[in-house]
């Protein structure tokens, strides 16, 4: 029977084959970054090399339940195992340098080898395949591209620290002696305190403990909480994996989106919270829910969230909702209006939820299109950012969920009542003409607005080139060379260079901007015309003989007129 009292163990001693450590299903992926590895290595080396001899170094609390499942401390155990693996490789490397003390080599290996074996008789081969088994013993999970990269980086970083430590030791025996010193220290002097707790208490401890400054993510905490409460662990793990699969982006990553999703989910489903308060609030909201009901609710919204985050990859989903919705969401993303996901999640999940699919999709389409229109209007009036806007979106989501807002007309009135929508077209047009969508360090907003206006103007929607392949070209260059564009002085360049009327979306070869460079308008126009068909607004601009401040003003007015039609209140 395991002792209920805390027990001291050297960290390599705890990793020995005689300890049957297991990894709970809810444990997080490997999370340590370079700074944590450096701190870990440097702290150990300082304790090892103190004048007068090494001193014991406390590596923290390890929490195990009574069935040897690791509840807290897997990051430190995993890193110790990686370190031991690299040390074992260096023992072989030192032996290969030349003649050496055979007994010293055996004694050095003896400090390390039992932490790397599955049993006394198991062959020791630190291959990638065998290492996966060993890492699992220490609680390492590399079930996402991010954690797999961190795992590789951690091993590499540990090896660099060890190589640096051995630099001045050039003989086989001097290297073996140093590695033996490291092994003895990790086996006894670098210690942890092991606390064993009943399984029913273990996940609560996991939720509250943090180690060496690496805070558990909200995703880790929700995963732990729901899987620990579930009646069927394997099914709960499968459902959680479905959630992370739904959130996985085109690069195979989900961790950042998982954190963002949880906050937007909570705001759309319950009320406003913050990243630091999220888990406390979430746990309170779901304490009376069955774990599988909570998991299913997360999964439903995760699928909607992925469609909002990457609308082009969810084209089939948006096609079902209705024409123009994908482009509306792409516009909101291009404008950086991520806060609207609180409201959009509620629209996709709760608006007309009890009605037939046809009616529901019709209302959802109208809502998505109008939210995009109102948001453009709000953006140019500086009404879409900050805490007040976020609270408005969250309270609107709550009204949709409660059934108080059942139509776009009611949602529109909500925006008007909260001073989040300017209805007057003249006010909107004037604000649109003056708003600087383009910035020196980012052209994302300008590209998004121009693309949306091109989409409005083009008759064959399927023929519009994907936005991310189009180049934003400043006709009046940002930094013209001496002797060029002399009809614009420095003051006028500051006024007009980033004006929307001075910008074109160019469908051309790669590095089209470099090819156009600082050329005068006549030369730019010839080159652009040589690159096949252009988008409608760019084609219209190519009709201008000269590019002057009046040209830019005229285009800006025309774009503002189109904006009023595209984004009606």
Secondary structure as GFF3:
##gff-version 3
##sequence-region A 1 569
A	DSSP	beta_strand	7	10	.	.	.	ID=ss1
A	DSSP	alpha_helix	11	14	.	.	.	ID=ss2
A	DSSP	beta_strand	22	23	.	.	.	ID=ss3
A	DSSP	alpha_helix	34	48	.	.	.	ID=ss4
A	DSSP	beta_strand	57	65	.	.	.	ID=ss5
A	DSSP	beta_strand	69	72	.	.	.	ID=ss6
A	DSSP	alpha_helix	74	95	.	.	.	ID=ss7
A	DSSP	alpha_helix	102	116	.	.	.	ID=ss8
A	DSSP	alpha_helix	128	137	.	.	.	ID=ss9
A	DSSP	alpha_helix	145	166	.	.	.	ID=ss10
A	DSSP	alpha_helix	172	184	.	.	.	ID=ss11
A	DSSP	pi_helix	185	189	.	.	.	ID=ss12
A	DSSP	beta_strand	190	197	.	.	.	ID=ss13
A	DSSP	alpha_helix	199	208	.	.	.	ID=ss14
A	DSSP	alpha_helix	218	229	.	.	.	ID=ss15
A	DSSP	alpha_helix	233	247	.	.	.	ID=ss16
A	DSSP	alpha_helix	255	269	.	.	.	ID=ss17
A	DSSP	alpha_helix	278	286	.	.	.	ID=ss18
A	DSSP	alpha_helix	291	309	.	.	.	ID=ss19
A	DSSP	three_ten_helix	311	314	.	.	.	ID=ss20
A	DSSP	alpha_helix	315	321	.	.	.	ID=ss21
A	DSSP	alpha_helix	325	334	.	.	.	ID=ss22
A	DSSP	three_ten_helix	338	340	.	.	.	ID=ss23
A	DSSP	alpha_helix	341	350	.	.	.	ID=ss24
A	DSSP	alpha_helix	357	380	.	.	.	ID=ss25
A	DSSP	alpha_helix	386	402	.	.	.	ID=ss26
A	DSSP	alpha_helix	408	417	.	.	.	ID=ss27
A	DSSP	alpha_helix	425	434	.	.	.	ID=ss28
A	DSSP	alpha_helix	444	457	.	.	.	ID=ss29
A	DSSP	three_ten_helix	461	463	.	.	.	ID=ss30
A	DSSP	three_ten_helix	467	469	.	.	.	ID=ss31
A	DSSP	beta_strand	471	474	.	.	.	ID=ss32
A	DSSP	alpha_helix	490	496	.	.	.	ID=ss33
A	DSSP	three_ten_helix	500	502	.	.	.	ID=ss34
A	DSSP	beta_strand	503	506	.	.	.	ID=ss35
A	DSSP	alpha_helix	512	516	.	.	.	ID=ss36
A	DSSP	alpha_helix	521	529	.	.	.	ID=ss37
A	DSSP	alpha_helix	536	541	.	.	.	ID=ss38
A	DSSP	alpha_helix	549	566	.	.	.	ID=ss39
###
